[in-house]
Amino acid sequence: MRKIAILCFILHIGTDAFACEICGCGVGNFYMGITPQFNRHFIGVRYRRIAYQSHLAPDGKATYLTTNELFQTPEIWARFYPTQRWQVMAFLPYHFNQQTDYHQTFTKTLAGWGEATFLTNYRVVDNVADTFPHRLRHNLLIGGGIKLPTSRFKFDANDNRQVANPNFQLGSGSTDFLATLLYIIRAGKWGLSTDLNYKFNTANLDGYRFGNRLNGQITLFYARNFRGISVLPYAGVFGEFSYKDTHHGAELTNTGGRALFAVAGAELYVGRIAIGGNVQQPLLQNLANKAIQAHARGVLHLTFMI
């Protein structure tokens, strides 16, 4: 069985313009992740967990304003091949956002459907599906996509359950565009997956524009079969960079940033079922002028091949 792993992340790092410029990131997240069984249609469910600590002092220590923020996202994802070289993917997230103060005296939550994303890739180079053997197998895809404002971006100052933070909303309220480049090379059971991704954000009706996002990764994987069950462990690094946000064209100071993560995970294939997950541990980071600290992240999925 041929198994090719693609690991690519488009993660949003943003901040607030209205009352809390350094709150952690939630809205605007797009995550592609590992795509099981490269040449097949699928539909499945994923779960993503991202945690931050915000409002830190310049030395990284907590203050009386410090908050802990948790973003949990179950998501429906699907892939369809209209032709052999064209690939179409769709993502529909449901968000559970939670913010707790440092002393755990209050908790604010927000839950609901997020914004739909559609992505199309074209295989420029592909000898993976050839019937004759190759010592090295290559696969290069380029493409793009769109995120639609299918969820709300609204803060009600009279609702004390809300957080005055654009990132805490269920959607960004903007139409955004994606550009992707994916390359995989494989020799025998070993393979290397790399990708580069860019997200072009536009301003929403409130004049808020999240900064554009650039990220890339490199992952080493190993494929092994055990009596009809395929296992694919992998490890690598992932880096992300976010430009500063703007509000009515004015650049916001405590926004944007960069981070580097170590990634480790595995995929398990049994018949038409794929189960997998990974953990991402921060190695280096400077988010919102060090006012935000990212913690370990995690992803799980259950996917059915069609």
DRENDO-1510 file (C-alpha; in Angstrom, 1 decimal, always signed):
<recs>
REC; n; res; u; v; w
REC; 1; MET; +0.0; +0.0; +0.0 .
REC; 2; ARG; +1.3; +3.4; -0.9 .
REC; 3; LYS; +1.1; +6.0; +1.9 .
REC; 4; ILE; +2.3; +9.5; +1.5 .
REC; 5; ALA; +2.1; +12.0; +4.3 .
REC; 6; ILE; +1.7; +15.7; +3.9 .
REC; 7; LEU; +2.0; +17.9; +7.0 .
REC; 8; CYS; +1.2; +21.6; +6.5 .
REC; 9; PHE; -0.1; +24.1; +8.9 .
REC; 10; ILE; -1.7; +27.5; +8.4 .
REC; 11; LEU; -2.1; +28.8; +11.9 .
REC; 12; HIS; -3.3; +32.3; +12.8 .
REC; 13; ILE; -1.4; +34.5; +15.2 .
REC; 14; GLY; -3.4; +37.6; +15.8 .
REC; 15; THR; -4.2; +40.2; +18.5 .
REC; 16; ASP; -6.9; +42.7; +19.4 .
REC; 17; ALA; -7.5; +46.2; +18.5 .
REC; 18; PHE; -10.5; +47.1; +20.6 .
REC; 19; ALA; -9.6; +46.5; +24.2 .
REC; 20; CYS; -7.0; +43.8; +24.5 .
REC; 21; GLU; -4.3; +43.9; +21.8 .
REC; 22; ILE; -2.4; +40.9; +23.1 .
REC; 23; CYS; -5.0; +38.3; +23.6 .
REC; 24; GLY; -4.1; +34.9; +22.1 .
REC; 25; CYS; -5.1; +33.4; +18.7 .
REC; 26; GLY; -8.3; +31.7; +17.9 .
REC; 27; VAL; -10.3; +33.1; +15.0 .
REC; 28; GLY; -8.9; +32.7; +11.5 .
REC; 29; ASN; -7.2; +29.4; +12.1 .
REC; 30; PHE; -6.8; +27.2; +9.1 .
REC; 31; TYR; -5.1; +23.8; +9.4 .
REC; 32; MET; -4.6; +21.4; +6.7 .
REC; 33; GLY; -2.6; +18.7; +8.4 .
REC; 34; ILE; -1.9; +15.1; +7.4 .
REC; 35; THR; -3.9; +13.9; +4.4 .
REC; 36; PRO; -4.3; +10.1; +4.6 .
REC; 37; GLN; -4.0; +7.8; +1.6 .
REC; 38; PHE; -2.8; +10.4; -0.9 .
REC; 39; ASN; -4.7; +9.2; -4.0 .
REC; 40; ARG; -8.2; +8.6; -2.5 .
REC; 41; HIS; -11.3; +10.6; -1.7 .
REC; 42; PHE; -12.1; +10.8; +2.0 .
REC; 43; ILE; -14.4; +12.4; +4.6 .
REC; 44; GLY; -13.7; +12.6; +8.3 .
REC; 45; VAL; -13.6; +14.5; +11.6 .
REC; 46; ARG; -10.6; +16.1; +13.3 .
REC; 47; TYR; -10.1; +17.7; +16.7 .
REC; 48; ARG; -7.5; +20.4; +17.3 .
REC; 49; ARG; -6.4; +21.9; +20.6 .
REC; 50; ILE; -4.4; +25.1; +21.0 .
REC; 51; ALA; -3.5; +26.8; +24.3 .
REC; 52; TYR; -1.9; +30.2; +25.1 .
REC; 53; GLN; -1.0; +32.3; +28.0 .
REC; 54; SER; -1.6; +36.0; +27.3 .
REC; 55; HIS; -0.9; +39.4; +29.0 .
REC; 56; LEU; +2.6; +38.5; +30.1 .
REC; 57; ALA; +5.2; +41.0; +31.3 .
REC; 58; PRO; +8.3; +41.8; +29.1 .
REC; 59; ASP; +10.3; +39.2; +31.1 .
REC; 60; GLY; +7.7; +36.6; +30.3 .
REC; 61; LYS; +6.2; +36.5; +33.9 .
REC; 62; ALA; +2.5; +36.5; +34.7 .
REC; 63; THR; +0.8; +39.7; +35.9 .
REC; 64; TYR; -2.6; +40.4; +37.4 .
REC; 65; LEU; -3.9; +40.7; +33.8 .
REC; 66; THR; -2.6; +37.3; +32.7 .
REC; 67; THR; -5.2; +35.0; +31.1 .
REC; 68; ASN; -5.1; +31.4; +29.9 .
REC; 69; GLU; -6.8; +30.8; +26.6 .
REC; 70; LEU; -7.9; +27.4; +25.2 .
REC; 71; PHE; -9.2; +26.9; +21.6 .
REC; 72; GLN; -10.7; +23.6; +20.8 .
REC; 73; THR; -12.0; +22.8; +17.3 .
REC; 74; PRO; -13.8; +19.7; +16.1 .
REC; 75; GLU; -13.8; +19.9; +12.3 .
REC; 76; ILE; -15.4; +18.2; +9.3 .
REC; 77; TRP; -12.9; +17.7; +6.5 .
REC; 78; ALA; -13.2; +16.1; +3.1 .
REC; 79; ARG; -11.2; +15.6; -0.1 .
REC; 80; PHE; -12.4; +14.8; -3.6 .
REC; 81; TYR; -10.5; +14.2; -6.9 .
REC; 82; PRO; -12.6; +15.4; -9.9 .
REC; 83; THR; -9.6; +14.3; -12.1 .
REC; 84; GLN; -6.4; +12.5; -11.5 .
REC; 85; ARG; -4.3; +15.7; -11.1 .
REC; 86; TRP; -6.8; +18.0; -9.5 .
REC; 87; GLN; -7.6; +17.8; -5.8 .
REC; 88; VAL; -10.4; +19.7; -4.0 .
REC; 89; MET; -10.6; +19.9; -0.1 .
REC; 90; ALA; -13.2; +21.4; +2.2 .
REC; 91; PHE; -13.0; +22.3; +5.9 .
REC; 92; LEU; -15.9; +23.3; +8.3 .
REC; 93; PRO; -14.8; +23.9; +11.9 .
REC; 94; TYR; -16.8; +24.2; +15.1 .
REC; 95; HIS; -15.1; +26.3; +17.8 .
REC; 96; PHE; -15.1; +26.0; +21.6 .
REC; 97; ASN; -13.2; +29.1; +22.9 .
REC; 98; GLN; -12.4; +29.6; +26.6 .
REC; 99; GLN; -10.6; +32.3; +28.5 .
REC; 100; THR; -9.7; +32.0; +32.2 .
REC; 101; ASP; -7.9; +34.6; +34.3 .
REC; 102; TYR; -4.6; +33.7; +35.9 .
REC; 103; HIS; -6.2; +33.2; +39.4 .
REC; 104; GLN; -9.1; +31.2; +37.9 .
REC; 105; THR; -11.8; +33.6; +39.3 .
REC; 106; PHE; -13.7; +33.9; +36.0 .
REC; 107; THR; -14.1; +32.0; +32.8 .
REC; 108; LYS; -15.6; +33.3; +29.5 .
REC; 109; THR; -16.6; +31.0; +26.7 .
REC; 110; LEU; -17.9; +31.1; +23.1 .
REC; 111; ALA; -19.0; +28.2; +20.9 .
REC; 112; GLY; -20.3; +27.8; +17.5 .
REC; 113; TRP; -19.6; +27.1; +13.8 .
REC; 114; GLY; -16.5; +28.7; +12.3 .
REC; 115; GLU; -15.8; +29.7; +8.8 .
REC; 116; ALA; -15.7; +27.3; +5.8 .
REC; 117; THR; -12.5; +26.9; +3.8 .
REC; 118; PHE; -12.1; +25.4; +0.3 .
REC; 119; LEU; -8.8; +24.5; -1.2 .
REC; 120; THR; -7.8; +23.3; -4.7 .
REC; 121; ASN; -4.4; +21.8; -5.6 .
REC; 122; TYR; -2.9; +20.7; -8.9 .
REC; 123; ARG; -0.2; +18.0; -9.3 .
REC; 124; VAL; +2.6; +19.5; -11.3 .
REC; 125; VAL; +4.9; +16.5; -10.8 .
REC; 126; ASP; +3.6; +13.1; -10.0 .
REC; 127; ASN; +5.3; +9.7; -10.4 .
REC; 128; VAL; +3.8; +8.2; -7.3 .
REC; 129; ALA; +0.9; +6.7; -9.2 .
REC; 130; ASP; +3.0; +5.3; -12.0 .
REC; 131; THR; +2.6; +1.5; -12.6 .
REC; 132; PHE; +6.4; +1.1; -13.3 .
REC; 133; PRO; +8.8; +1.3; -10.4 .
REC; 134; HIS; +10.9; +4.4; -9.5 .
REC; 135; ARG; +13.9; +4.5; -7.1 .
REC; 136; LEU; +12.7; +7.9; -6.0 .
REC; 137; ARG; +9.0; +8.9; -6.0 .
REC; 138; HIS; +8.1; +12.6; -6.2 .
REC; 139; ASN; +4.9; +14.6; -5.9 .
REC; 140; LEU; +4.7; +18.4; -6.3 .
REC; 141; LEU; +1.4; +20.2; -5.8 .
REC; 142; ILE; +0.6; +23.9; -6.1 .
REC; 143; GLY; -2.7; +25.5; -5.4 .
REC; 144; GLY; -4.8; +28.0; -3.6 .
REC; 145; GLY; -8.1; +28.4; -1.8 .
REC; 146; ILE; -10.5; +30.7; -0.1 .
REC; 147; LYS; -11.9; +31.2; +3.4 .
REC; 148; LEU; -15.5; +32.5; +3.4 .
REC; 149; PRO; -17.0; +34.8; +6.2 .
REC; 150; THR; -19.7; +32.2; +7.0 .
REC; 151; SER; -19.6; +32.9; +10.7 .
REC; 152; ARG; -20.0; +36.0; +12.8 .
REC; 153; PHE; -17.5; +38.6; +13.8 .
REC; 154; LYS; -19.2; +40.7; +16.5 .
REC; 155; PHE; -18.5; +41.9; +20.0 .
REC; 156; ASP; -21.3; +43.0; +22.2 .
REC; 157; ALA; -19.9; +45.3; +25.0 .
REC; 158; ASN; -23.1; +44.7; +27.0 .
REC; 159; ASP; -22.5; +41.0; +27.1 .
REC; 160; ASN; -20.0; +40.3; +29.9 .
REC; 161; ARG; -19.7; +36.7; +28.7 .
REC; 162; GLN; -17.7; +38.0; +25.7 .
REC; 163; VAL; -14.1; +38.8; +25.4 .
REC; 164; ALA; -13.1; +42.1; +23.8 .
REC; 165; ASN; -10.8; +40.4; +21.4 .
REC; 166; PRO; -11.2; +39.8; +17.6 .
REC; 167; ASN; -9.3; +36.5; +18.0 .
REC; 168; PHE; -11.9; +35.1; +20.4 .
REC; 169; GLN; -14.8; +35.5; +17.8 .
REC; 170; LEU; -16.1; +32.5; +15.9 .
REC; 171; GLY; -15.0; +34.1; +12.6 .
REC; 172; SER; -12.9; +36.9; +11.3 .
REC; 173; GLY; -15.7; +38.3; +9.2 .
REC; 174; SER; -13.4; +38.6; +6.2 .
REC; 175; THR; -12.9; +36.8; +2.9 .
REC; 176; ASP; -9.3; +35.4; +2.9 .
REC; 177; PHE; -7.2; +33.7; +0.3 .
REC; 178; LEU; -4.6; +30.8; +0.5 .
REC; 179; ALA; -1.6; +29.9; -1.6 .
REC; 180; THR; +0.1; +26.5; -1.1 .
REC; 181; LEU; +3.1; +24.5; -2.4 .
REC; 182; LEU; +3.6; +20.9; -1.3 .
REC; 183; TYR; +6.5; +18.6; -2.2 .
REC; 184; ILE; +7.0; +15.0; -1.2 .
REC; 185; ILE; +9.9; +12.7; -2.0 .
REC; 186; ARG; +10.1; +9.0; -1.0 .
REC; 187; ALA; +12.7; +6.2; -1.3 .
REC; 188; GLY; +11.4; +2.9; -0.2 .
REC; 189; LYS; +9.8; +3.2; +3.2 .
REC; 190; TRP; +11.3; +6.5; +4.0 .
REC; 191; GLY; +10.0; +9.9; +2.9 .
REC; 192; LEU; +10.4; +13.6; +3.3 .
REC; 193; SER; +7.4; +16.0; +3.2 .
REC; 194; THR; +7.8; +19.8; +2.8 .
REC; 195; ASP; +5.4; +22.6; +2.3 .
REC; 196; LEU; +5.1; +26.4; +2.1 .
REC; 197; ASN; +1.8; +28.2; +2.7 .
REC; 198; TYR; +0.7; +31.8; +2.6 .
REC; 199; LYS; -2.6; +33.3; +3.8 .
REC; 200; PHE; -3.8; +36.7; +2.4 .
REC; 201; ASN; -6.2; +38.3; +4.7 .
REC; 202; THR; -8.6; +41.1; +3.9 .
REC; 203; ALA; -10.4; +43.7; +6.2 .
REC; 204; ASN; -13.8; +42.9; +7.6 .
REC; 205; LEU; -16.8; +45.2; +7.8 .
REC; 206; ASP; -15.4; +46.6; +11.1 .
REC; 207; GLY; -12.2; +47.7; +9.4 .
REC; 208; TYR; -10.1; +45.0; +11.2 .
REC; 209; ARG; -7.6; +43.1; +9.1 .
REC; 210; PHE; -5.6; +40.2; +10.5 .
REC; 211; GLY; -2.0; +40.2; +9.4 .
REC; 212; ASN; -1.0; +37.8; +6.5 .
REC; 213; ARG; +0.4; +34.5; +7.6 .
REC; 214; LEU; +3.4; +32.6; +6.2 .
REC; 215; ASN; +4.4; +29.1; +7.4 .
REC; 216; GLY; +6.4; +26.1; +6.3 .
REC; 217; GLN; +7.4; +22.7; +7.5 .
REC; 218; ILE; +9.7; +19.7; +6.9 .
REC; 219; THR; +8.8; +16.2; +8.1 .
REC; 220; LEU; +10.5; +12.9; +7.9 .
REC; 221; PHE; +8.2; +9.8; +7.8 .
REC; 222; TYR; +8.6; +6.0; +7.7 .
REC; 223; ALA; +5.9; +3.7; +6.4 .
REC; 224; ARG; +5.6; +0.1; +7.6 .
REC; 225; ASN; +3.0; -2.6; +7.1 .
REC; 226; PHE; +2.0; -5.2; +9.7 .
REC; 227; ARG; -0.5; -7.9; +8.5 .
REC; 228; GLY; -2.7; -5.5; +6.5 .
REC; 229; ILE; -2.3; -2.6; +9.0 .
REC; 230; SER; -0.1; +0.3; +7.9 .
REC; 231; VAL; +1.7; +2.5; +10.4 .
REC; 232; LEU; +3.3; +5.8; +9.5 .
REC; 233; PRO; +5.3; +7.6; +12.3 .
REC; 234; TYR; +6.7; +11.0; +11.5 .
REC; 235; ALA; +8.7; +13.8; +13.1 .
REC; 236; GLY; +9.8; +17.3; +11.9 .
REC; 237; VAL; +9.7; +21.0; +12.5 .
REC; 238; PHE; +7.2; +23.7; +11.7 .
REC; 239; GLY; +7.7; +27.4; +11.6 .
REC; 240; GLU; +5.2; +30.2; +11.3 .
REC; 241; PHE; +5.3; +34.0; +10.9 .
REC; 242; SER; +2.5; +36.5; +11.2 .
REC; 243; TYR; +2.5; +40.1; +10.0 .
REC; 244; LYS; +1.0; +42.8; +12.2 .
REC; 245; ASP; -2.8; +43.4; +12.3 .
REC; 246; THR; -4.3; +46.7; +11.3 .
REC; 247; HIS; -7.5; +48.5; +12.2 .
REC; 248; HIS; -8.8; +51.0; +9.7 .
REC; 249; GLY; -5.3; +50.9; +8.1 .
REC; 250; ALA; -3.4; +51.7; +11.3 .
REC; 251; GLU; -0.9; +49.1; +12.3 .
REC; 252; LEU; -1.3; +47.6; +15.8 .
REC; 253; THR; +1.8; +47.4; +18.0 .
REC; 254; ASN; +1.4; +44.2; +20.0 .
REC; 255; THR; +0.4; +42.0; +17.1 .
REC; 256; GLY; +2.2; +39.5; +14.8 .
REC; 257; GLY; +5.1; +37.3; +15.7 .
REC; 258; ARG; +6.9; +34.1; +14.9 .
REC; 259; ALA; +7.4; +30.6; +16.4 .
REC; 260; LEU; +9.1; +27.3; +15.7 .
REC; 261; PHE; +7.7; +24.0; +16.8 .
REC; 262; ALA; +8.9; +20.4; +17.0 .
REC; 263; VAL; +6.3; +18.0; +15.6 .
REC; 264; ALA; +5.9; +14.2; +16.3 .
REC; 265; GLY; +2.9; +12.0; +15.4 .
REC; 266; ALA; +1.7; +8.8; +13.6 .
REC; 267; GLU; -0.9; +7.6; +11.2 .
REC; 268; LEU; -2.6; +4.2; +11.4 .
REC; 269; TYR; -4.4; +2.7; +8.4 .
REC; 270; VAL; -6.8; -0.2; +8.7 .
REC; 271; GLY; -8.8; -0.9; +5.5 .
REC; 272; ARG; -10.7; +2.2; +4.6 .
REC; 273; ILE; -10.2; +3.8; +8.1 .
REC; 274; ALA; -7.4; +6.1; +9.0 .
REC; 275; ILE; -6.6; +7.2; +12.6 .
REC; 276; GLY; -3.9; +9.7; +13.4 .
REC; 277; GLY; -2.6; +12.5; +15.5 .
REC; 278; ASN; +0.4; +14.6; +16.4 .
REC; 279; VAL; +1.8; +16.9; +19.1 .
REC; 280; GLN; +3.5; +20.2; +18.4 .
REC; 281; GLN; +5.9; +21.5; +21.1 .
REC; 282; PRO; +7.2; +25.1; +20.9 .
REC; 283; LEU; +11.0; +25.4; +20.6 .
REC; 284; LEU; +11.3; +29.2; +19.9 .
REC; 285; GLN; +8.7; +31.9; +19.9 .
REC; 286; ASN; +8.2; +35.7; +20.0 .
REC; 287; LEU; +4.5; +36.4; +19.8 .
REC; 288; ALA; +3.0; +39.9; +20.2 .
REC; 289; ASN; +6.3; +41.2; +21.5 .
REC; 290; LYS; +6.6; +38.3; +23.9 .
REC; 291; ALA; +3.3; +39.1; +25.6 .
REC; 292; ILE; +1.8; +35.8; +24.4 .
REC; 293; GLN; +3.3; +32.3; +25.1 .
REC; 294; ALA; +2.2; +29.3; +23.1 .
REC; 295; HIS; +1.9; +26.0; +24.8 .
REC; 296; ALA; +1.9; +22.5; +23.3 .
REC; 297; ARG; -0.7; +21.8; +20.6 .
REC; 298; GLY; -2.4; +18.6; +19.5 .
REC; 299; VAL; -4.4; +17.2; +16.6 .
REC; 300; LEU; -6.5; +13.9; +16.3 .
REC; 301; HIS; -8.5; +12.6; +13.4 .
REC; 302; LEU; -10.8; +9.8; +12.3 .
REC; 303; THR; -11.1; +9.6; +8.5 .
REC; 304; PHE; -13.0; +7.2; +6.2 .
REC; 305; MET; -11.8; +6.5; +2.6 .
REC; 306; ILE; -14.3; +6.5; -0.1 .
</recs>
